[in-house]
């Protein structure tokens, strides 16, 4: 049974390989091996990841830009892991907090609401949904509503990965 589990390989590379990992001889050897198991490979420089872990916000962004990469290896590992396990996140927003909830891909809105609380699932009628990207772009729920970007979805709505807030 263990051999049926999805596998994700991490190819530890050095700083010099960071921009050439896709064409690197050794990384490609790992990728070829991974193909035989239908597995994914994420090249990751542990030294750079350690340095990135000590930074926040703008400093982290500047370091990524200086290295010529768009996202950290850790972010890639997390995304690949979620994908491998068939998981996704949806967001809830309210006065006290904004929170991410992990659910299986293909989950309908009432079952997703049940992750928050079983009473919400039992009494589910509809959810107000907005694209996370639209919310960030517009800056507020009022602006989203004014532009008509807020939708009402019912019990058959299939939740969308990370890009949506359920209000």
Secondary structure by P-SEA (a helix, b strand, c coil): cccccbbbbbbbbcccccccccccaaaaaaaaaaaaacbbbbbbcaaaaaaaaaccaaaaaaaaaaacccccaaaaaaaaaaaaaccbbbbbbcccccbbbbbcccccaaaaaaaacaaaaaaccbbbbbcaaaaaaaccaaaaaaaccbbbbcccccccccccccc
